[in-house]
Structure formats: structure tokens, C-alpha cells
Amino acid sequence: MKELDPWIFLAVFQEMLGPLLWVLILAAVLGIAAFVAVLLKERKIVSRRLVRAELVGLVGGALALVLMAKVSSSGFTDAGGPADWFLIALVFGVGLAVTTILIYAVAGWKALLSGSN
């Protein structure tokens, strides 16, 4: 593969995840929009909420690895080179980041709607 074609990645992920791919993409887009809305509404980042969201994000990263192992035909023991380990770290990082953003947004909206921080 000499070129980096995003449509190839989309096709591969669609084949691996099926309809779950679109659910995950929709959740990520809505979560990011809710996160941006919370930031615009509060005009600050609440550190206590962020730390709690990051802790839950660790679980989200681990669940992303579990999902990766379920949908792929190889396991973690098949990782042989640096590219494999980089991909594993990337999957964990994306799972951590998206989960952190989602949890921060949900907690932010909960605090805004209840009138507390």
C-alpha cells in the first residue's frame, strides 16, 4: 500500500465492526458536540470533573482493546513488531480520549441542568 486512502480504512472498519461502526462514530460526534457546548456554556474546564472523566477513560481504553480483540482475528499475543504495538497503543488512546470526552460532557450537562458544579 503506497498511498494512505481513508476510504480503505472506512471499508476495513465497516467490515470488522458492521453497524457498530456507525453507532460508535455517531456517539463520538455527539459527545464532542456536547463537550464543546459544555465548554462554551461554562467558559472553563472543571478540574475535578476532568480528573474523574479521565479515570473512567482508562476503563474506556481497556474496553476499546477488548472490542479490538473481539473483532479482529488476532490477539495480543500475535503482536510481533513495533507497528502492532503502536496500533494497540493507538486503540487504547482513542478509547481513553473518546470516553473521557463523553463522560466529561455527560457530567457537565448533568451539573448544568441541576444547577451545581
N, C-alpha and C positions, 0 to 999 in steps of 0.2 A: 504494500500500500504506500504509494509515493505521495498521495495527496490526503489532506485531512478534510474529509467530507462529512459535515454534520448530518446529512440525510442518511448516511450509512449507520451512524451511531443511533439515530432515531429508529431505523429499521431493526437493528440488533436489539435495542431495548424493548421495542414493541414485540419482537419475537420471544424474548425472555420473560417479560412481565405481563404481556397481554393487556387486558383492560385496566389492570392495576397501574400501569404506567400513567395513564391519563388521570386517574384519581390522585396519584402522587404529585403530578405536575400541577393539577388544579389546587391541591392543598398547599403546595409551596407558593403558588402565585397569590392565592387568597391570604395566606399567612404573612407574606411580605407586604401586601397591601394593608393589612390590619396593623402590622408593625409600624409602617410608615405613618399611618393615621394616628396611632398612639403617640408616636414621637412628635408629630405636628400639633396634636392636641395638648400634650403636656409640656412641650418645649424643653424637655430634659430626659435623661436616662436615669431611672431609679436603680441605684446600685444593688440594693437588697433584692429587688425583683430580678435583676440581671444575673446575679450570682445563683439564685435559686433556679432560674431557667437554664443556666449553664450546667448545673448539677443534673437536671433532668436530661439535658442534651447529651450527657455521657451515656445515659441509657438509650437514647435515640441513636447514637452512633453504634452502640453494640447491636441494637435491633436491625440497623442497616446492614451490618455484617452478617447477621443471621439470615436476613432476606437475600443477600447476595449468595450465600452458601446454598440456600434452598433453590434459587432459580438457575444457578449455574451447574454445570456437570462436574465441576471440580471443587475440591475442598481446600482448606487452608494448608493441609499437608502437601498439596500439589504445587504450592508456590515455590518456584525454584530460583528465580532471578530477581534483580532489583526492580524490574518493571512490575512484576507480580506484587511485590511488597508495597511498591508505590501505589498501585491500584487499590490494594487493601486499605492503605492509609487514607487514600482519597475518598473511598466509600465511607469510611468511618468519619472523616472530617465533614463530608457533606451531610451525613446523617446527624452529626452533632450540631452543625450550624443551622440546619433547617428546623430541627427540633427546638433548639434554643430560641430561634426567632418566633416559632409558633407558640411556645409556652409563654414567652415574654408578652406577645400580643394578647393572648387569652387572659393572662393575669392583669395586663394593663387595662383592657376593656372591662374586666370584672371590677377593678378598682375604680375606674371612671364611672361606671354605672351605679356602684354602691356609694360613691362619694368619698372614698378614702384612698390613701396611697399606701 
